[in-house]
């Protein structure tokens, strides 16, 4: 199965706010997205965790 479920963690508060899937064949590195952080009430950088 090429798609894997991943968790996105906020780089500022270290909260794990989001889960998503990614294609392991097309994206080799860690996923980084600007997502909304409910604790800070603004958009922050979220990185992929296992």
HTML snippet that shows the backbone in 3Dmol.js (N, CA, C, O; Angstrom):
<script src="https://3Dmol.org/build/3Dmol-min.js"></script>
<div id="view" style="width:600px;height:400px;position:relative"></div>
<script>
const pdb = `
ATOM      1  N   UNK A   1       0.849  -1.182   0.000  1.00  0.00           N
ATOM      2  CA  UNK A   1       0.000   0.000   0.000  1.00  0.00           C
ATOM      3  C   UNK A   1       0.899   1.252   0.000  1.00  0.00           C
ATOM      4  O   UNK A   1       1.668   1.447   0.942  1.00  0.00           O
ATOM      5  N   UNK A   2       0.817   2.093  -1.026  1.00  0.00           N
ATOM      6  CA  UNK A   2       1.726   3.235  -1.122  1.00  0.00           C
ATOM      7  C   UNK A   2       1.371   4.406  -0.210  1.00  0.00           C
ATOM      8  O   UNK A   2       2.247   5.212   0.103  1.00  0.00           O
ATOM      9  N   UNK A   3       0.113   4.529   0.229  1.00  0.00           N
ATOM     10  CA  UNK A   3      -0.270   5.664   1.083  1.00  0.00           C
ATOM     11  C   UNK A   3      -0.125   5.285   2.556  1.00  0.00           C
ATOM     12  O   UNK A   3      -0.461   4.175   2.968  1.00  0.00           O
ATOM     13  N   UNK A   4       0.384   6.238   3.335  1.00  0.00           N
ATOM     14  CA  UNK A   4       0.615   6.012   4.756  1.00  0.00           C
ATOM     15  C   UNK A   4      -0.033   7.133   5.558  1.00  0.00           C
ATOM     16  O   UNK A   4       0.019   8.294   5.152  1.00  0.00           O
ATOM     17  N   UNK A   5      -0.645   6.798   6.694  1.00  0.00           N
ATOM     18  CA  UNK A   5      -1.251   7.794   7.575  1.00  0.00           C
ATOM     19  C   UNK A   5      -0.137   8.435   8.390  1.00  0.00           C
ATOM     20  O   UNK A   5       0.681   7.742   8.993  1.00  0.00           O
ATOM     21  N   UNK A   6      -0.111   9.784   8.403  1.00  0.00           N
ATOM     22  CA  UNK A   6       0.900  10.518   9.155  1.00  0.00           C
ATOM     23  C   UNK A   6       0.224  11.535  10.072  1.00  0.00           C
ATOM     24  O   UNK A   6      -0.935  11.895   9.864  1.00  0.00           O
ATOM     25  N   UNK A   7       0.950  11.993  11.082  1.00  0.00           N
ATOM     26  CA  UNK A   7       0.474  13.008  12.016  1.00  0.00           C
ATOM     27  C   UNK A   7       1.295  14.272  11.810  1.00  0.00           C
ATOM     28  O   UNK A   7       2.511  14.209  11.629  1.00  0.00           O
ATOM     29  N   UNK A   8       0.621  15.428  11.838  1.00  0.00           N
ATOM     30  CA  UNK A   8       1.312  16.711  11.714  1.00  0.00           C
ATOM     31  C   UNK A   8       1.409  17.362  13.084  1.00  0.00           C
ATOM     32  O   UNK A   8       0.407  17.504  13.785  1.00  0.00           O
ATOM     33  N   UNK A   9       2.634  17.762  13.467  1.00  0.00           N
ATOM     34  CA  UNK A   9       2.898  18.346  14.780  1.00  0.00           C
ATOM     35  C   UNK A   9       3.309  19.801  14.606  1.00  0.00           C
ATOM     36  O   UNK A   9       4.121  20.124  13.739  1.00  0.00           O
ATOM     37  N   UNK A  10       2.749  20.672  15.430  1.00  0.00           N
ATOM     38  CA  UNK A  10       3.091  22.093  15.418  1.00  0.00           C
ATOM     39  C   UNK A  10       4.532  22.274  15.891  1.00  0.00           C
ATOM     40  O   UNK A  10       4.937  21.675  16.887  1.00  0.00           O
ATOM     41  N   UNK A  11       5.309  23.099  15.180  1.00  0.00           N
ATOM     42  CA  UNK A  11       6.708  23.320  15.555  1.00  0.00           C
ATOM     43  C   UNK A  11       6.846  24.276  16.737  1.00  0.00           C
ATOM     44  O   UNK A  11       7.891  24.304  17.386  1.00  0.00           O
ATOM     45  N   UNK A  12       5.807  25.059  17.024  1.00  0.00           N
ATOM     46  CA  UNK A  12       5.869  26.032  18.116  1.00  0.00           C
ATOM     47  C   UNK A  12       5.396  25.417  19.434  1.00  0.00           C
ATOM     48  O   UNK A  12       6.119  25.453  20.430  1.00  0.00           O
ATOM     49  N   UNK A  13       4.180  24.852  19.444  1.00  0.00           N
ATOM     50  CA  UNK A  13       3.600  24.330  20.685  1.00  0.00           C
ATOM     51  C   UNK A  13       3.823  22.838  20.878  1.00  0.00           C
ATOM     52  O   UNK A  13       3.567  22.315  21.962  1.00  0.00           O
ATOM     53  N   UNK A  14       4.295  22.142  19.848  1.00  0.00           N
ATOM     54  CA  UNK A  14       4.518  20.686  19.854  1.00  0.00           C
ATOM     55  C   UNK A  14       3.219  19.896  20.003  1.00  0.00           C
ATOM     56  O   UNK A  14       3.251  18.724  20.379  1.00  0.00           O
ATOM     57  N   UNK A  15       2.076  20.525  19.712  1.00  0.00           N
ATOM     58  CA  UNK A  15       0.801  19.819  19.722  1.00  0.00           C
ATOM     59  C   UNK A  15       0.649  19.036  18.428  1.00  0.00           C
ATOM     60  O   UNK A  15       1.082  19.492  17.369  1.00  0.00           O
ATOM     61  N   UNK A  16       0.037  17.864  18.507  1.00  0.00           N
ATOM     62  CA  UNK A  16      -0.243  17.071  17.316  1.00  0.00           C
ATOM     63  C   UNK A  16      -1.695  17.324  16.937  1.00  0.00           C
ATOM     64  O   UNK A  16      -2.610  16.723  17.502  1.00  0.00           O
ATOM     65  N   UNK A  17      -1.898  18.223  15.974  1.00  0.00           N
ATOM     66  CA  UNK A  17      -3.224  18.730  15.669  1.00  0.00           C
ATOM     67  C   UNK A  17      -3.923  18.036  14.508  1.00  0.00           C
ATOM     68  O   UNK A  17      -5.153  17.986  14.483  1.00  0.00           O
ATOM     69  N   UNK A  18      -3.185  17.505  13.555  1.00  0.00           N
ATOM     70  CA  UNK A  18      -3.790  17.007  12.323  1.00  0.00           C
ATOM     71  C   UNK A  18      -3.254  15.632  11.945  1.00  0.00           C
ATOM     72  O   UNK A  18      -2.113  15.293  12.259  1.00  0.00           O
ATOM     73  N   UNK A  19      -4.084  14.844  11.268  1.00  0.00           N
ATOM     74  CA  UNK A  19      -3.647  13.607  10.634  1.00  0.00           C
ATOM     75  C   UNK A  19      -4.010  13.694   9.163  1.00  0.00           C
ATOM     76  O   UNK A  19      -5.021  14.293   8.796  1.00  0.00           O
ATOM     77  N   UNK A  20      -3.180  13.094   8.327  1.00  0.00           N
ATOM     78  CA  UNK A  20      -3.402  13.088   6.894  1.00  0.00           C
ATOM     79  C   UNK A  20      -2.702  11.870   6.307  1.00  0.00           C
ATOM     80  O   UNK A  20      -2.078  11.101   7.037  1.00  0.00           O
ATOM     81  N   UNK A  21      -2.801  11.692   5.000  1.00  0.00           N
ATOM     82  CA  UNK A  21      -2.093  10.606   4.334  1.00  0.00           C
ATOM     83  C   UNK A  21      -1.153  11.191   3.300  1.00  0.00           C
ATOM     84  O   UNK A  21      -1.364  12.297   2.801  1.00  0.00           O
ATOM     85  N   UNK A  22      -0.115  10.435   2.987  1.00  0.00           N
ATOM     86  CA  UNK A  22       0.788  10.865   1.926  1.00  0.00           C
ATOM     87  C   UNK A  22       1.231   9.644   1.130  1.00  0.00           C
ATOM     88  O   UNK A  22       1.252   8.522   1.636  1.00  0.00           O
ATOM     89  N   UNK A  23       1.581   9.893  -0.121  1.00  0.00           N
ATOM     90  CA  UNK A  23       2.055   8.845  -1.000  1.00  0.00           C
ATOM     91  C   UNK A  23       3.561   8.679  -0.790  1.00  0.00           C
ATOM     92  O   UNK A  23       4.330   9.594  -1.087  1.00  0.00           O
ATOM     93  N   UNK A  24       3.986   7.525  -0.284  1.00  0.00           N
ATOM     94  CA  UNK A  24       5.387   7.281   0.029  1.00  0.00           C
ATOM     95  C   UNK A  24       6.252   7.212  -1.225  1.00  0.00           C
ATOM     96  O   UNK A  24       7.448   7.499  -1.162  1.00  0.00           O
ATOM     97  N   UNK A  25       5.668   6.835  -2.363  1.00  0.00           N
ATOM     98  CA  UNK A  25       6.439   6.723  -3.603  1.00  0.00           C
ATOM     99  C   UNK A  25       6.757   8.083  -4.204  1.00  0.00           C
ATOM    100  O   UNK A  25       7.835   8.271  -4.767  1.00  0.00           O
ATOM    101  N   UNK A  26       5.834   9.035  -4.093  1.00  0.00           N
ATOM    102  CA  UNK A  26       6.029  10.350  -4.710  1.00  0.00           C
ATOM    103  C   UNK A  26       6.720  11.338  -3.794  1.00  0.00           C
ATOM    104  O   UNK A  26       7.481  12.181  -4.270  1.00  0.00           O
ATOM    105  N   UNK A  27       6.479  11.263  -2.496  1.00  0.00           N
ATOM    106  CA  UNK A  27       7.075  12.193  -1.534  1.00  0.00           C
ATOM    107  C   UNK A  27       7.975  11.408  -0.592  1.00  0.00           C
ATOM    108  O   UNK A  27       7.497  10.641   0.244  1.00  0.00           O
ATOM    109  N   UNK A  28       9.285  11.606  -0.737  1.00  0.00           N
ATOM    110  CA  UNK A  28      10.250  10.842   0.062  1.00  0.00           C
ATOM    111  C   UNK A  28      10.517  11.477   1.427  1.00  0.00           C
ATOM    112  O   UNK A  28      10.594  10.770   2.431  1.00  0.00           O
ATOM    113  N   UNK A  29      10.659  12.803   1.472  1.00  0.00           N
ATOM    114  CA  UNK A  29      11.021  13.489   2.713  1.00  0.00           C
ATOM    115  C   UNK A  29       9.838  13.726   3.630  1.00  0.00           C
ATOM    116  O   UNK A  29       8.744  13.206   3.411  1.00  0.00           O
ATOM    117  N   UNK A  30      10.080  14.531   4.673  1.00  0.00           N
ATOM    118  CA  UNK A  30       9.015  14.858   5.627  1.00  0.00           C
ATOM    119  C   UNK A  30       8.140  15.983   5.085  1.00  0.00           C
ATOM    120  O   UNK A  30       8.630  16.931   4.471  1.00  0.00           O
ATOM    121  N   UNK A  31       6.853  15.862   5.322  1.00  0.00           N
ATOM    122  CA  UNK A  31       5.878  16.837   4.860  1.00  0.00           C
ATOM    123  C   UNK A  31       5.865  18.035   5.813  1.00  0.00           C
ATOM    124  O   UNK A  31       5.867  17.859   7.032  1.00  0.00           O
ATOM    125  N   UNK A  32       5.851  19.260   5.258  1.00  0.00           N
ATOM    126  CA  UNK A  32       5.756  20.484   6.049  1.00  0.00           C
ATOM    127  C   UNK A  32       4.663  21.360   5.460  1.00  0.00           C
ATOM    128  O   UNK A  32       4.691  21.678   4.271  1.00  0.00           O
ATOM    129  N   UNK A  33       3.695  21.753   6.290  1.00  0.00           N
ATOM    130  CA  UNK A  33       2.574  22.570   5.841  1.00  0.00           C
ATOM    131  C   UNK A  33       2.289  23.671   6.853  1.00  0.00           C
ATOM    132  O   UNK A  33       2.528  23.508   8.049  1.00  0.00           O
ATOM    133  N   UNK A  34       1.775  24.793   6.359  1.00  0.00           N
ATOM    134  CA  UNK A  34       1.284  25.846   7.245  1.00  0.00           C
ATOM    135  C   UNK A  34      -0.168  25.505   7.588  1.00  0.00           C
ATOM    136  O   UNK A  34      -1.036  25.520   6.715  1.00  0.00           O
ATOM    137  N   UNK A  35      -0.424  25.201   8.846  1.00  0.00           N
ATOM    138  CA  UNK A  35      -1.762  24.823   9.296  1.00  0.00           C
ATOM    139  C   UNK A  35      -2.144  25.685  10.501  1.00  0.00           C
ATOM    140  O   UNK A  35      -1.293  26.306  11.139  1.00  0.00           O
ATOM    141  N   UNK A  36      -3.446  25.707  10.794  1.00  0.00           N
ATOM    142  CA  UNK A  36      -3.977  26.497  11.911  1.00  0.00           C
ATOM    143  C   UNK A  36      -3.701  25.795  13.234  1.00  0.00           C
ATOM    144  O   UNK A  36      -3.984  24.606  13.382  1.00  0.00           O
ATOM    145  N   UNK A  37      -3.149  26.530  14.196  1.00  0.00           N
ATOM    146  CA  UNK A  37      -2.917  26.022  15.538  1.00  0.00           C
ATOM    147  C   UNK A  37      -3.994  26.576  16.464  1.00  0.00           C
ATOM    148  O   UNK A  37      -4.024  27.782  16.707  1.00  0.00           O
ATOM    149  N   UNK A  38      -4.885  25.724  16.990  1.00  0.00           N
ATOM    150  CA  UNK A  38      -5.969  26.213  17.848  1.00  0.00           C
ATOM    151  C   UNK A  38      -5.486  26.885  19.136  1.00  0.00           C
ATOM    152  O   UNK A  38      -6.124  27.823  19.612  1.00  0.00           O
ATOM    153  N   UNK A  39      -4.381  26.425  19.701  1.00  0.00           N
ATOM    154  CA  UNK A  39      -3.879  27.000  20.947  1.00  0.00           C
ATOM    155  C   UNK A  39      -3.385  28.440  20.742  1.00  0.00           C
ATOM    156  O   UNK A  39      -3.650  29.316  21.565  1.00  0.00           O
ATOM    157  N   UNK A  40      -2.669  28.672  19.641  1.00  0.00           N
ATOM    158  CA  UNK A  40      -2.143  30.006  19.352  1.00  0.00           C
ATOM    159  C   UNK A  40      -3.118  30.876  18.571  1.00  0.00           C
ATOM    160  O   UNK A  40      -2.955  32.094  18.508  1.00  0.00           O
ATOM    161  N   UNK A  41      -4.130  30.255  17.977  1.00  0.00           N
ATOM    162  CA  UNK A  41      -5.139  30.924  17.154  1.00  0.00           C
ATOM    163  C   UNK A  41      -4.507  31.640  15.959  1.00  0.00           C
ATOM    164  O   UNK A  41      -4.901  32.754  15.615  1.00  0.00           O
ATOM    165  N   UNK A  42      -3.528  30.991  15.331  1.00  0.00           N
ATOM    166  CA  UNK A  42      -2.935  31.508  14.098  1.00  0.00           C
ATOM    167  C   UNK A  42      -2.284  30.348  13.337  1.00  0.00           C
ATOM    168  O   UNK A  42      -2.158  29.246  13.870  1.00  0.00           O
ATOM    169  N   UNK A  43      -1.876  30.598  12.103  1.00  0.00           N
ATOM    170  CA  UNK A  43      -1.244  29.584  11.285  1.00  0.00           C
ATOM    171  C   UNK A  43       0.238  29.459  11.649  1.00  0.00           C
ATOM    172  O   UNK A  43       0.948  30.458  11.759  1.00  0.00           O
ATOM    173  N   UNK A  44       0.688  28.227  11.831  1.00  0.00           N
ATOM    174  CA  UNK A  44       2.086  27.939  12.138  1.00  0.00           C
ATOM    175  C   UNK A  44       2.556  26.774  11.274  1.00  0.00           C
ATOM    176  O   UNK A  44       1.746  26.093  10.644  1.00  0.00           O
ATOM    177  N   UNK A  45       3.863  26.551  11.249  1.00  0.00           N
ATOM    178  CA  UNK A  45       4.434  25.450  10.490  1.00  0.00           C
ATOM    179  C   UNK A  45       4.193  24.140  11.224  1.00  0.00           C
ATOM    180  O   UNK A  45       4.480  24.029  12.416  1.00  0.00           O
ATOM    181  N   UNK A  46       3.665  23.143  10.510  1.00  0.00           N
ATOM    182  CA  UNK A  46       3.433  21.806  11.052  1.00  0.00           C
ATOM    183  C   UNK A  46       4.294  20.824  10.264  1.00  0.00           C
ATOM    184  O   UNK A  46       4.323  20.860   9.034  1.00  0.00           O
ATOM    185  N   UNK A  47       4.995  19.945  10.982  1.00  0.00           N
ATOM    186  CA  UNK A  47       5.854  18.947  10.355  1.00  0.00           C
ATOM    187  C   UNK A  47       5.319  17.552  10.595  1.00  0.00           C
ATOM    188  O   UNK A  47       4.601  17.292  11.561  1.00  0.00           O
ATOM    189  N   UNK A  48       5.688  16.663   9.690  1.00  0.00           N
ATOM    190  CA  UNK A  48       5.256  15.267   9.759  1.00  0.00           C
ATOM    191  C   UNK A  48       5.929  14.543  10.921  1.00  0.00           C
ATOM    192  O   UNK A  48       7.135  14.665  11.137  1.00  0.00           O
ATOM    193  N   UNK A  49       5.115  13.782  11.668  1.00  0.00           N
ATOM    194  CA  UNK A  49       5.609  12.891  12.711  1.00  0.00           C
ATOM    195  C   UNK A  49       5.153  11.489  12.328  1.00  0.00           C
ATOM    196  O   UNK A  49       4.283  11.336  11.471  1.00  0.00           O
ATOM    197  N   UNK A  50       5.718  10.483  12.942  1.00  0.00           N
ATOM    198  CA  UNK A  50       5.295   9.101  12.655  1.00  0.00           C
ATOM    199  C   UNK A  50       4.087   8.719  13.480  1.00  0.00           C
ATOM    200  O   UNK A  50       3.595   7.596  13.370  1.00  0.00           O
TER     201      UNK A  50
END
`;
const viewer = $3Dmol.createViewer("view");
viewer.addModel(pdb, "pdb");
viewer.setStyle({}, {cartoon: {color: "spectrum"}});
viewer.zoomTo();
viewer.render();
</script>
